[in-house]
Amino acid sequence: MVGFLTASGQWWVGVSTGSSFNAGTVPWTTWNSAVTWGNLWVGDFNGDGKADIVGDFLAANQWFVGLSNGTAFTNTLWVY
């Protein structure tokens, strides 16, 4: 389960334990909260079996991807 808080730009992940979710105590990454983010998606964008995140920065027509390592996201500009 993944949630994005627009006011803070924080991405939170609830990792399944099989019977509940462990959300942890720190966000997995933080994106600029001053940016107007368009579409936000979750998917496996690099084929490693982990859920990654993607969002489009509307004003700049740029796409950012956060690749998951299982405990955090590494953010990269993919398309502009």
PyMOL commands that set and color helices and strands:
alter all, ss='L'
color gray80, all
select helices_A, chain A and resi 58-60
alter helices_A, ss='H'
color red, helices_A
select strands_A, chain A and resi 2-5+10-13+15-16+21-22+29-30+37-43+52-57+62-68+73-79
alter strands_A, ss='S'
color yellow, strands_A
deselect
rebuild
show_as cartoon
